[in-house]
Amino acid sequence: MVFTNLIRWSTASLLCLFVTVMLLDSQKAFAATKEPKVIRVALTIAEAKTLEIWAPPGSKLLNIPDDTARLTQKSLLRVVRNGWNLQLPQAHDSDSPTSVLSATRAEAMKTARLIRSETGHFPKKTPADYTINWNGQTVANTPTYLVLTPPKESDIISINGNNYRGQLLLKPRGSWYQFINVLSLETYLYSVVGSEVPSNWPMEALKAQAVAARTYAVRNLSPRKDHDICDTEYCQAYKGVSAETTPSVAAVNKTSGLIATYNNKAIDALYTANTGGITANSEEVWGNYVPYLRSVTSTHDDAALESNWGFKSFNWSRSYELPELNLLLKQQGFIVDAVHGLSIPESGTGGRAITVVIDADPNPIVLQRDSIRAALDVSSTLFTVEAEHARLTTRIVSTPTAMRSNRTKKVSSYRRSIAFDLAPIGISLVNNSVFTRKERTPETITLRGSGLGHGLGMSQWGAKGMADQGYDYRDILHHYYNGIELTKLN
């Protein structure tokens, strides 16, 4: 109860305290002959009504609110969310219920939509009480900071069937928890290498991946934040114990502590699945110059063609009928009534698109750099455009703008009242009010491209191809990252 009041009074102060305790506890938990290199990974754990976390015997649970360490030979932490409360609109009848309880979030949303259809009001949704249980003993009835530490870092903690090594932090966030896995950098990399590339690839390719992944992780250490890195491909893929393999562990151990540096600083060691034969300059993707992210040929990217699953990362195509492209753009928030075509007015090294213009009503849509991939739902920005089945259509260019006064009406950049013979070439006047233009509009737009990903830094398939040809991991890294040095961590 005291803690509940305190968190209301000073949430920020307690959060700072929590982070401090978290870091100190993680250092103490895995003390070694030298200071451990710890990384904090934000895990993606699906929201569920019941959360079961299994830990090995002798694990320690630190419950931040009462600062109580619980030592046990058993090993189950169970968090049960007791449904969702929906706040009902106030009724004239004082005996009417003020809320309704739903067992699951999906059920709550279904009920909320029903209430809105009947009352016109969407009820507020909040999680009901929690039951947090540690081996039969109730820890708390509200979302609570928890730190679970196994006896050894090599021990495994299972979160609803997903296995991880190291320490686990549970931080309340919204209606669920944020899960943070705290473990040594090298142990983390055992899984990253196995998550990012197949373990049956040549060892030199795995070692290059290990150095790139270690460098990326070191570059992203953020002591002032509650975690350093995420577990998805937005950062680096990290699947926990399930991705650890004998080759991935060997690749990490054989390059232990080695990172890529430029001017004595860890580089932003970006890598991508396949660059389509040529990597990008940083300014073609980000807009800013980075000296070690220079465009180089990646002739061994075609190693992907030998794979029955990887070949699509080298060559791909994407076709849209115009209504389909129209819908795709609308779903991403663009204001568009109709699409008439697509062009690439600006390209970078090797033909990588820097600017794409979509000819659309009411206004053209301009896409730039890496945002092109998401907007068009394509694998890379290295592509050409083909317009198919073009037909002659009549397109409305502009209509008069209604004015509240008798001021002269305007159409686009020229006045509605001008003599028609002064109108732009190719523009026609229909019914004395609408300007139209005859043009050829394709029925289908096809993009034919190469590569998978942003195109910066090391190509994973290119590294595999180079290793197949006898290059070692140093050759691979120096090829893809311009002017770097390989440096041992202190």
C-alpha positions as CSV (number, residue, x, y, z in Angstrom):
1,M,0.0,0.0,0.0
2,V,2.8,2.4,0.9
3,F,4.4,1.7,-2.5
4,T,1.1,2.3,-4.3
5,N,1.0,5.8,-2.8
6,L,4.6,6.5,-3.5
7,I,4.3,5.6,-7.2
8,R,1.4,8.0,-7.5
9,W,3.5,10.7,-5.9
10,S,6.8,10.2,-7.7
11,T,6.7,7.8,-10.6
12,A,9.7,9.3,-12.3
13,S,11.9,9.0,-9.1
14,L,11.0,5.4,-8.6
15,L,11.7,4.6,-12.2
16,C,15.2,6.0,-11.9
17,L,15.6,3.9,-8.7
18,F,14.4,0.8,-10.5
19,V,16.8,1.2,-13.4
20,T,19.7,1.8,-11.0
21,V,18.8,-1.3,-8.9
22,M,18.3,-3.3,-12.1
23,L,21.8,-2.5,-13.5
24,L,23.5,-3.0,-10.1
25,D,21.7,-6.3,-9.6
26,S,22.5,-7.6,-13.1
27,Q,26.2,-6.8,-12.5
28,K,26.2,-8.6,-9.1
29,A,24.2,-11.6,-10.5
30,F,26.8,-12.5,-13.1
31,A,30.0,-11.4,-11.5
32,A,33.0,-12.9,-13.3
33,T,36.8,-12.5,-13.2
34,K,36.4,-9.4,-15.3
35,E,33.6,-6.9,-15.6
36,P,30.9,-8.5,-17.7
37,K,29.7,-6.8,-20.9
38,V,25.9,-6.7,-20.3
39,I,23.2,-5.9,-22.8
40,R,19.5,-5.4,-22.1
41,V,17.2,-6.7,-24.8
42,A,13.5,-5.8,-25.0
43,L,11.7,-9.0,-25.8
44,T,8.6,-9.4,-27.9
45,I,6.2,-11.5,-25.8
46,A,2.6,-11.8,-27.1
47,E,0.0,-10.4,-24.7
48,A,-1.9,-13.2,-23.0
49,K,-4.4,-13.6,-20.1
50,T,-2.0,-15.9,-18.3
51,L,1.8,-15.6,-18.2
52,E,3.9,-18.5,-16.9
53,I,7.6,-18.0,-16.4
54,W,9.7,-21.1,-15.4
55,A,13.1,-20.6,-13.8
56,P,15.6,-23.2,-12.5
57,P,15.8,-24.1,-8.8
58,G,17.5,-21.5,-6.7
59,S,16.3,-18.6,-8.8
60,K,15.8,-15.2,-7.0
61,L,12.8,-13.0,-7.4
62,L,13.2,-9.4,-6.5
63,N,9.9,-7.6,-6.1
64,I,10.8,-3.9,-6.4
65,P,7.8,-2.5,-4.4
66,D,8.6,-4.3,-1.2
67,D,12.3,-4.9,-2.0
68,T,11.9,-8.5,-0.9
69,A,14.2,-11.2,-2.3
70,R,12.5,-14.6,-2.4
71,L,14.7,-17.7,-2.6
72,T,13.1,-21.0,-3.5
73,Q,13.9,-24.4,-4.8
74,K,10.8,-24.2,-6.9
75,S,10.5,-22.2,-10.0
76,L,7.2,-20.8,-11.3
77,L,6.2,-17.2,-11.6
78,R,2.6,-16.9,-12.7
79,V,0.9,-13.6,-13.7
80,V,-2.8,-13.8,-14.4
81,R,-4.8,-10.8,-15.6
82,N,-8.3,-11.2,-14.3
83,G,-10.0,-9.8,-17.4
84,W,-10.9,-6.3,-18.7
85,N,-13.3,-3.7,-17.2
86,L,-15.5,-1.7,-19.6
87,Q,-16.8,1.5,-18.1
88,L,-20.5,1.8,-19.1
89,P,-22.3,5.1,-19.9
90,Q,-24.0,6.6,-16.9
91,A,-27.7,5.5,-16.8
92,H,-30.7,7.2,-15.2
93,D,-31.4,4.1,-13.2
94,S,-29.1,4.2,-10.2
95,D,-29.2,0.4,-9.8
96,S,-27.8,-0.1,-13.3
97,P,-24.2,-1.6,-13.4
98,T,-21.4,0.9,-14.0
99,S,-19.0,-1.5,-15.6
100,V,-18.8,-4.9,-17.2
101,L,-16.0,-7.5,-17.0
102,S,-14.7,-9.4,-20.0
103,A,-12.3,-12.3,-19.8
104,T,-10.1,-11.5,-22.8
105,R,-9.1,-8.4,-24.7
106,A,-10.8,-9.6,-27.9
107,E,-14.0,-10.2,-26.0
108,A,-13.7,-6.8,-24.4
109,M,-13.4,-5.1,-27.8
110,K,-16.4,-7.1,-29.2
111,T,-18.5,-6.0,-26.2
112,A,-17.3,-2.4,-26.5
113,R,-18.3,-2.2,-30.2
114,L,-21.8,-3.6,-29.2
115,I,-22.1,-1.0,-26.5
116,R,-21.2,1.8,-28.9
117,S,-23.7,0.6,-31.5
118,E,-26.5,0.7,-28.8
119,T,-25.5,3.9,-26.9
120,G,-23.3,5.9,-29.3
121,H,-20.5,5.9,-26.8
122,F,-17.3,3.7,-26.8
123,P,-16.7,2.5,-23.2
124,K,-13.3,3.0,-21.6
125,K,-11.3,-0.2,-21.4
126,T,-9.0,-0.9,-18.5
127,P,-7.3,-4.1,-17.3
128,A,-8.9,-5.7,-14.2
129,D,-6.8,-6.8,-11.3
130,Y,-3.8,-9.0,-11.7
131,T,-2.8,-12.0,-9.6
132,I,1.0,-12.4,-9.4
133,N,2.0,-15.6,-7.8
134,W,5.5,-17.0,-7.1
135,N,5.4,-20.7,-6.3
136,G,2.0,-20.5,-4.6
137,Q,2.8,-17.3,-2.7
138,T,1.0,-14.1,-3.8
139,V,3.4,-11.3,-4.6
140,A,1.0,-8.6,-5.7
141,N,-2.5,-7.9,-7.1
142,T,-1.4,-5.0,-9.4
143,P,1.1,-4.8,-12.2
144,T,4.5,-4.7,-10.4
145,Y,8.2,-4.4,-11.3
146,L,9.8,-7.8,-11.0
147,V,13.4,-9.0,-11.5
148,L,14.0,-12.7,-11.9
149,T,17.6,-13.9,-11.6
150,P,18.7,-17.5,-12.1
151,P,21.7,-18.9,-10.2
152,K,23.9,-18.8,-13.4
153,E,23.7,-16.9,-16.6
154,S,23.7,-20.1,-18.6
155,D,20.5,-21.2,-16.9
156,I,17.3,-21.0,-18.9
157,I,14.2,-19.0,-18.1
158,S,11.1,-20.0,-20.1
159,I,8.5,-17.3,-20.8
160,N,5.3,-19.0,-22.1
161,G,7.4,-21.5,-23.9
162,N,10.1,-19.1,-25.2
163,N,13.5,-19.9,-23.7
164,Y,16.2,-17.3,-22.7
165,R,19.4,-17.2,-20.8
166,G,20.2,-14.5,-18.2
167,Q,18.1,-12.3,-16.0
168,L,14.5,-11.2,-16.8
169,L,13.0,-7.9,-15.9
170,L,9.2,-7.3,-16.0
171,K,8.2,-3.7,-16.2
172,P,4.5,-2.7,-16.2
173,R,3.6,-0.9,-19.4
174,G,0.0,0.0,-20.3
175,S,-2.1,-3.1,-20.1
176,W,0.8,-5.6,-20.3
177,Y,4.5,-5.9,-19.4
178,Q,7.7,-4.9,-21.1
179,F,10.1,-7.9,-20.8
180,I,13.8,-7.1,-20.7
181,N,16.4,-9.8,-20.9
182,V,19.7,-8.9,-19.3
183,L,22.7,-11.1,-20.2
184,S,26.3,-10.9,-21.3
185,L,27.0,-9.5,-24.7
186,E,28.7,-12.7,-25.9
187,T,25.9,-15.0,-24.8
188,Y,23.4,-12.7,-26.5
189,L,25.4,-13.0,-29.7
190,Y,25.2,-16.8,-29.7
191,S,21.5,-16.4,-30.5
192,V,21.8,-13.4,-32.8
193,V,24.2,-15.1,-35.2
194,G,21.9,-18.1,-35.3
195,S,18.8,-16.0,-35.7
196,E,20.2,-13.8,-38.5
197,V,21.9,-16.4,-40.8
198,P,21.7,-20.1,-41.3
199,S,24.2,-22.1,-39.3
200,N,25.2,-24.3,-42.2
201,W,26.8,-21.3,-43.9
202,P,30.6,-21.2,-44.1
203,M,32.3,-20.3,-40.8
204,E,33.9,-17.2,-42.2
205,A,30.5,-15.8,-43.1
206,L,29.2,-16.6,-39.5
207,K,32.3,-14.9,-38.0
208,A,31.7,-11.8,-40.2
209,Q,28.1,-11.8,-38.9
210,A,29.3,-12.1,-35.3
211,V,31.6,-9.1,-35.6
212,A,29.0,-7.0,-37.3
213,A,26.3,-8.0,-34.8
214,R,28.7,-7.3,-31.8
215,T,29.6,-3.9,-33.2
216,Y,26.0,-3.0,-33.8
217,A,25.1,-4.0,-30.3
218,V,28.0,-2.0,-28.7
219,R,27.1,1.0,-30.8
220,N,23.5,0.8,-29.4
221,L,24.3,0.5,-25.7
222,S,22.1,3.1,-24.0
223,P,22.6,3.2,-20.2
224,R,20.1,6.1,-19.8
225,K,17.3,4.0,-21.4
226,D,15.4,1.1,-19.9
227,H,16.8,-1.2,-22.6
228,D,19.6,-1.2,-25.2
229,I,18.1,-3.1,-28.2
230,C,15.0,-4.9,-29.4
231,D,14.8,-8.5,-30.5
232,T,13.3,-8.0,-33.9
233,E,14.8,-7.3,-37.3
234,Y,14.3,-3.6,-36.7
235,C,17.4,-4.0,-34.5
236,Q,18.9,-7.5,-34.7
237,A,17.0,-10.8,-34.7
238,Y,17.3,-12.5,-31.3
239,K,15.2,-15.6,-30.7
240,G,16.8,-16.8,-27.5
241,V,18.1,-20.3,-26.8
242,S,16.2,-21.8,-29.8
243,A,18.6,-20.1,-32.2
244,E,21.8,-21.1,-30.5
245,T,23.8,-23.6,-32.5
246,T,27.2,-25.2,-32.3
247,P,28.4,-23.1,-35.3
248,S,26.9,-19.8,-34.1
249,V,28.5,-20.3,-30.7
250,A,31.9,-21.1,-32.4
251,A,31.7,-18.0,-34.6
252,V,31.2,-15.8,-31.6
253,N,33.9,-17.4,-29.5
254,K,36.4,-17.3,-32.4
255,T,35.9,-13.5,-32.7
256,S,35.4,-12.8,-29.0
257,G,35.3,-9.1,-28.2
258,L,36.2,-8.0,-31.7
259,I,34.3,-5.0,-33.2
260,A,34.6,-2.8,-36.3
261,T,35.8,0.8,-35.6
262,Y,36.3,4.0,-37.5
263,N,38.3,6.8,-35.8
264,N,38.5,4.6,-32.7
265,K,34.7,4.4,-32.3
266,A,32.3,1.5,-33.0
267,I,30.7,1.9,-36.3
268,D,27.0,1.7,-37.1
269,A,27.5,-1.8,-38.5
270,L,24.4,-2.1,-40.6
271,Y,23.8,-5.2,-42.6
272,T,21.1,-6.4,-45.0
273,A,20.0,-9.7,-46.4
274,N,21.0,-9.0,-50.0
275,T,22.1,-5.8,-51.8
276,G,21.2,-7.0,-55.3
277,G,24.8,-6.7,-56.5
278,I,25.7,-3.3,-55.2
279,T,25.5,-1.6,-51.8
280,A,24.1,1.9,-51.2
281,N,25.8,5.1,-50.1
282,S,24.5,6.2,-46.7
283,E,23.0,9.5,-48.2
284,E,20.9,7.4,-50.6
285,V,19.1,5.8,-47.7
286,W,19.4,8.2,-44.8
287,G,20.3,11.5,-46.5
288,N,23.5,12.0,-44.5
289,Y,27.1,11.1,-45.4
290,V,28.8,8.3,-43.4
291,P,32.4,7.6,-44.5
292,Y,32.4,3.9,-43.9
293,L,29.0,3.3,-45.6
294,R,30.1,3.7,-49.2
295,S,28.7,1.9,-52.2
296,V,30.7,-1.1,-53.3
297,T,30.0,-3.9,-55.7
298,S,28.6,-7.1,-54.1
299,T,29.0,-9.5,-56.9
300,H,28.6,-12.6,-54.7
301,D,25.0,-11.7,-53.8
302,D,24.0,-14.1,-56.5
303,A,24.8,-16.9,-54.1
304,A,21.2,-16.6,-53.1
305,L,20.2,-18.0,-56.5
306,E,21.4,-21.4,-55.4
307,S,19.0,-21.4,-52.5
308,N,15.4,-22.7,-52.9
309,W,14.3,-20.0,-50.4
310,G,16.9,-17.3,-50.8
311,F,16.6,-16.7,-54.5
312,K,13.8,-14.2,-54.0
313,S,16.1,-11.9,-52.1
314,F,18.2,-11.4,-55.3
315,N,15.6,-10.9,-58.0
316,W,12.0,-9.9,-57.4
317,S,9.0,-8.3,-59.0
318,R,5.9,-6.5,-57.7
319,S,2.9,-5.7,-59.9
320,Y,-0.1,-3.5,-59.1
321,E,-3.3,-2.7,-60.9
322,L,-3.9,1.0,-60.3
323,P,-6.8,0.5,-57.9
324,E,-4.6,-1.8,-55.9
325,L,-1.9,0.7,-55.6
326,N,-4.5,3.4,-54.8
327,L,-5.7,1.2,-51.9
328,L,-2.2,0.5,-50.6
329,L,-1.4,4.2,-50.4
330,K,-4.7,5.0,-48.7
331,Q,-4.0,2.3,-46.0
332,Q,-0.7,4.0,-45.2
333,G,-2.4,7.4,-44.7
334,F,-1.8,9.1,-48.1
335,I,-4.6,11.3,-49.4
336,V,-5.3,9.9,-52.9
337,D,-8.4,9.6,-55.1
338,A,-6.8,8.0,-58.1
339,V,-3.4,6.8,-59.3
340,H,-2.3,7.4,-62.9
341,G,1.4,6.4,-63.0
342,L,4.7,6.0,-61.2
343,S,8.2,7.3,-62.1
344,I,11.7,7.5,-60.7
345,P,13.0,11.1,-61.3
346,E,16.1,10.6,-59.1
347,S,18.4,7.5,-58.8
348,G,21.6,6.9,-56.9
349,T,24.4,4.4,-57.3
350,G,23.6,1.4,-59.4
351,G,20.1,2.7,-60.1
352,R,18.8,2.6,-56.5
353,A,15.7,4.9,-56.3
354,I,16.2,8.1,-54.2
355,T,12.9,9.7,-55.2
356,V,9.7,8.1,-56.5
357,V,6.8,10.3,-57.8
358,I,3.3,8.8,-58.0
359,D,1.1,10.7,-60.4
360,A,-2.1,10.8,-58.4
361,D,-5.2,12.9,-57.7
362,P,-5.6,15.3,-56.0
363,N,-1.8,15.8,-55.8
364,P,1.3,13.9,-56.8
365,I,2.8,11.8,-54.0
366,V,6.6,12.1,-53.5
367,L,8.4,9.2,-51.8
368,Q,12.1,9.5,-50.8
369,R,14.9,7.1,-49.9
370,D,14.1,4.2,-47.6
371,S,10.5,5.2,-47.0
372,I,9.9,4.0,-50.6
373,R,10.2,0.4,-49.5
374,A,7.4,0.6,-47.0
375,A,5.1,2.8,-49.1
376,L,5.2,0.5,-52.1
377,D,5.6,-2.7,-50.1
378,V,8.7,-3.8,-52.0
379,S,11.9,-5.6,-50.9
380,S,14.4,-2.9,-51.8
381,T,14.8,0.5,-53.6
382,L,16.8,-1.0,-56.5
383,F,14.2,-1.5,-59.2
384,T,12.9,-0.3,-62.6
385,V,9.4,0.6,-63.5
386,E,7.3,-1.0,-66.3
387,A,3.9,0.4,-67.4
388,E,1.7,-2.2,-69.0
389,H,-1.4,-2.2,-71.1
390,A,-1.5,1.6,-71.4
391,R,-4.8,3.0,-72.7
392,L,-6.0,6.5,-73.7
393,T,-8.1,8.1,-71.0
394,T,-9.6,11.5,-70.3
395,R,-8.3,12.9,-67.0
396,I,-9.8,15.8,-65.1
397,V,-7.0,18.3,-64.5
398,S,-8.9,20.9,-62.5
399,T,-12.3,22.3,-61.6
400,P,-13.3,25.8,-60.5
401,T,-12.8,26.6,-56.8
402,A,-16.1,27.7,-55.2
403,M,-15.6,31.1,-53.6
404,R,-17.8,32.7,-50.9
405,S,-17.8,36.1,-52.7
406,N,-18.0,37.2,-56.3
407,R,-14.2,37.3,-56.6
408,T,-12.7,35.8,-59.7
409,K,-12.6,32.0,-59.5
410,K,-9.3,30.3,-60.1
411,V,-8.5,26.9,-61.6
412,S,-5.0,25.6,-60.6
413,S,-2.5,28.3,-61.6
414,Y,-4.5,30.1,-64.2
415,R,-7.7,32.1,-63.9
416,R,-11.1,30.6,-64.8
417,S,-12.0,33.8,-66.7
418,I,-9.0,33.6,-69.2
419,A,-9.6,33.2,-72.9
420,F,-9.5,29.5,-73.6
421,D,-6.9,29.9,-76.3
422,L,-4.4,30.8,-73.5
423,A,-5.0,27.5,-71.6
424,P,-2.0,25.1,-71.5
425,I,-1.3,22.9,-74.5
426,G,-3.2,19.7,-74.3
427,I,-5.9,21.0,-71.9
428,S,-9.6,20.9,-73.0
429,L,-12.6,22.7,-71.5
430,V,-15.7,20.5,-70.9
431,N,-19.1,22.1,-70.3
432,N,-17.4,25.4,-69.9
433,S,-16.3,24.4,-66.3
434,V,-13.9,21.4,-66.2
435,F,-10.4,21.3,-67.6
436,T,-9.4,17.8,-68.9
437,R,-6.5,16.2,-70.6
438,K,-6.1,13.2,-72.8
439,E,-3.3,10.9,-71.7
440,R,-2.2,7.3,-71.7
441,T,-2.7,5.6,-68.4
442,P,-1.3,2.1,-67.6
443,E,-3.6,-0.6,-66.3
444,T,-0.7,-2.3,-64.5
445,I,2.5,-1.0,-63.0
446,T,5.3,-3.6,-62.5
447,L,8.4,-3.0,-60.5
448,R,11.4,-5.3,-61.2
449,G,14.1,-5.2,-58.6
450,S,17.1,-6.8,-56.9
451,G,18.0,-7.1,-53.3
452,L,16.3,-7.4,-49.9
453,G,16.6,-4.7,-47.3
454,H,17.9,-1.1,-47.0
455,G,21.1,-1.9,-49.0
456,L,23.6,-0.4,-46.5
457,G,26.7,-2.1,-45.1
458,M,27.3,-5.8,-45.3
459,S,25.2,-8.1,-47.5
460,Q,24.6,-11.3,-45.7
461,W,24.2,-13.3,-48.9
462,G,27.3,-11.5,-50.3
463,A,29.3,-12.5,-47.2
464,K,28.2,-16.1,-47.7
465,G,29.2,-15.9,-51.4
466,M,32.6,-14.4,-50.5
467,A,33.2,-17.1,-47.9
468,D,32.4,-19.8,-50.5
469,Q,35.2,-18.3,-52.6
470,G,37.7,-18.5,-49.9
471,Y,37.7,-15.0,-48.4
472,D,37.9,-14.8,-44.6
473,Y,35.8,-12.7,-42.3
474,R,38.3,-9.9,-42.2
475,D,38.2,-9.6,-46.0
476,I,34.4,-9.6,-45.9
477,L,34.2,-6.8,-43.3
478,H,36.8,-4.6,-44.9
479,H,35.1,-5.0,-48.3
480,Y,31.7,-3.8,-47.0
481,Y,32.8,-1.2,-44.4
482,N,35.1,1.3,-45.9
483,G,38.3,2.3,-44.0
484,I,37.5,0.4,-40.8
485,E,39.8,-1.3,-38.3
486,L,39.0,-4.4,-36.3
487,T,39.5,-3.7,-32.6
488,K,39.4,-5.8,-29.5
489,L,37.0,-4.5,-26.8
490,N,38.7,-3.5,-23.5
